[in-house]
Amino acid sequence: MAVLKAAIPKGTRDFLPQQMRQRHRVMDVIRKVYERHGFSPIETPAIENIETLMGKYGEEGDQLLFKILMRGAKAASGQCDLGLRYDLTVPLSRFVAMHQNEIGRIFKRYQMQPVYRADRPGHGRFREFYQCDIDMIGAPAPLPEIALLQAVSDVFAELKFDALCIHINDRRILRAMIEVCGIGIGQETTAITAIDKLDKIGREGVEKELTEREISAESAAKLLDLIAAKPTNDETLACLEKLFDGKPEALQAVSELRIIVDATHHFANAPQIRVSPELARGLNYYTGAIFEIQAEGLSSSIAGGGRYDHLIGMFSGRDIPAVGISLGFERICVIMQERGMFDDVSCDVDVVVAPATSEALHAATSFSGKVRALGLSCELYPGFDKLSKQFKYANERHARYVAVFGEDELKAGTVTLKDMVNGEQNTASVDLLRMEAGRLVVG
């Protein structure tokens, strides 16, 4: 028999039990906080019609879509009619358009599912990864933005992240700056895409990219000067107000940013907030406020999002206000692992029950049920091997306790419970089994 090479596609990963427990713990925190803030869960298919996905992410984003060939006789044509979702926002917009009568006028959703990008795999870059999104549909700015930022701030506080900074800007501000610099509307997307790379390629790299896209060097330099933040938020906002005198849309954006910034100071877990005119976020569908969240010591963000008031209208025929934030789940997990932020989650099972003989099976099975009723995980050793072998298995499973049913225990109607951490061992009636100060005890 030919042996296949055991391998997975580049940009994908296997997760061992320990890693999955850590990931589940992070997801549990996120889920609980989202629900505490009044968000409801949904799921959407991993596969969407290709026309649902195309044209929503910009030229570079569209190139990273995983496209699915037509099946059967049409496969040879090389045409694609389906694709794997690139993010959770575009599928949400399609979802809202299809279910408007079921979800109500204002809809607060959270969604935690994998997304797929045909990216070049590298350190920290994957082709399949989870996103954890919250969105509010149906309400205009700026109150939904405040609600989302407060929920996400609470998530990071519960995960014990500190020294966070929320960077906030508005696409209307960027558009007005581009106009002030004499850059035509036809080159707006080009300019925004280049600005979005500022933290990666620096000012010189952005200027070079802008001039290569036929934007004058003078306009490029002026734009990069304008997007430089001032020392304080008040100074930055005041400067923007002066710059946009006579431009009502841009002034409205500045006013909304001021409201959002002021509100964050009253969060229970108030992070630092910075008005960042250089923040662009390259996706085409953003229309208003945009934000990214960074943790101290990291160059890349751990959450980001913004307002997209026109995206749902592409599916429903009428614009519906919407805003959302996506947590960088994979990055969060990596950071927590590297910084030792996870509590001890090495226990595969709380209790291993060790029956010494076949006669002990019924007593051991009954005992397993009692343990689980106390809220602990428990498994019955799958055989009647020597106790030394069963204890070895319990160590491999990182079990906290081993419950032994040998001949003496059977005769006396007792169980011997050994704490594998401190070595304490007690033999007592099964009826005396209980939880006491977070520990399993008998006797």
PyMOL commands that set and color helices and strands:
alter all, ss='L'
color gray80, all
select helices_A, chain A and resi 17-36+50-53+58-62+72-77+89-98+100-103+143-158+171-180+185-195+198-212+217-226+233-243+248-264+313-316+329-338+358-373+387-396+407-412+430-432
alter helices_A, ss='H'
color red, helices_A
select strands_A, chain A and resi 40-41+47-49+67-69+80-84+107-116+128-137+164-170+272-275+289-295+303-307+322-327+351-355+378-380+401-405+414-419+425-429+434-436+439-441
alter strands_A, ss='S'
color yellow, strands_A
deselect
rebuild
show_as cartoon
